[in-house]
Amino acid sequence: MGAATLTAVLAAMHCGGPAEAGGEGAECFRAEECAAGLVCIEKTCTSNLTRINFRVEAGVGPEGGTGPAD
């Protein structure tokens, strides 16, 4: 294996490593990119879940079951 090929292989392995988890306010695209206890909302790592729109009509009935009430 030539020196240039070996260098290219080692460089590719180094660049593909895992990124450091972002803290509160860090830019993200997935929850896995945020530190433990944080989620990715609107491309920002946060622990503030109030920006999530929970919908009542998602299928939970009045007794806690699924489907419409009888």
N, C-alpha and C positions, 0 to 999 in steps of 0.2 A: 504494500500500500504506500503510495507516494505521500510526501509531507503535506502537499496541498490538499489531498483528499482527506487525510487524517485531521488536518486543521478544520476543514469544512464539517466533518462529522462531529467533532468535539464542540464546535461553535453551535451547531444545530441542537445538540443535546443540552447545552447550557441555556440557550434562549427559551426552551420549552418548559422550564421548571415552573412550579406553582408560584403564584403571586402572593405577596404578604396580605393577610386579611386587613381590610380597611376599618378604621374606627368610625365613630359617630361623625357624620357629615362627609365621609369620603365618597368619591364617585364609584358607582357600581353598575353592573348589568344583571347580576344574579345574586341571590342571597348567599351563595357559597363564597362570594368575594368579600363579605362583611365579617367582622369579628363575631365571636360567640355572643348570643343574646341580641344581635342586630338583624334587621331584615332590609332588603333593598326595595325601596318605594320611590318611584319617580327618579330613578338613577342616583339615589342617595342612600347611604347606609344610615339607618335610624332605629331607635327603639320606640319611637312615637307611632303607635298604631291607630291614632285617631283619624289619620288621612285615608284609611281603608274604608271603602263604602260597603258595609254589610247590608245586604238586602233582606228584608223580612219575607218577601215573596219567593225566597229561594227553595221553598218546599217543606218547611217545618211547620207542622200543624200546632194548634193551641195546646195539645197535651204533650208536645215534645216529639210526637211521631211524625212520619212523613205523609204528605198528601193532604187533600182538603178535609176540613172538619165536616162531620156528618150533621 
